[in-house]
Amino acid sequence: MRRALLIAAAFTLGVGSVPITAAFAQAQTQPAERAPDVIFVPTPPEVVDAMLALANVHDGDVLYDLGSGDGRIPIAAARKFKVRATGIDIDPERIQEARANAVSAGVTGEVTFKQQDLFKTNFSDASVITLYLLPSLNEKLRPRLLAELKPGTRIVSHSFLMGDWKPDKSQDIGGRMIYLWIIPKK
């Protein structure tokens, strides 16, 4: 009887549908310390693929997606290129969704999702940064990117520029622009 109650409780809590470690990880979200700066707008799959290609993502890269939403960019990078990827988002609902998506994709060993403020997160070990933020947020983030990232680190933005910092490359994907910057030598 006790075993039946435990199994029923597990399924009621959703544990029966995902591994226990994933269910535990999903529970480790906190209330957002502040409201998100942008609303979540998913990046279409063809743009995700183009962003990863433009950044020349490859084995050995460390990718951070700032404002990662449902986790589609880190998950795609881990699945296609076997890289270590981290998604950063301040919204606890997006983090739960991203973690569930990583479980479904089978990449929980390669992908981490952190509920953090991207302006306070340490991403200095990145070799690739992806983002889909507003121009004002890109500009606010730009000094940190230039100061903290190693030369050669690639940054790819969906739709928005970084003020007067000219991109090294840009590409139109069915009417959606993506931009690449490479951190210069210091």
Buried (B, 14 or more C-beta within 10 A) or exposed (E): EEEEEEEEEBEEEEBEEBEEEBBEBBEEBEEBEEEBBBEBEEBBEEBBBBBBBBBEBEEEBBBBBBBBBBBBBBBBBBBEBBBBBBBBBBBBBBBBBBBBBBBEBEBBEBBBBBBBBBEEBEBEEBBBBBBBBBEEBBBBBBEBBBEBBEEEBBBBBBBBBBEEBEBEEEBEBEEBBBBBBBBEEE
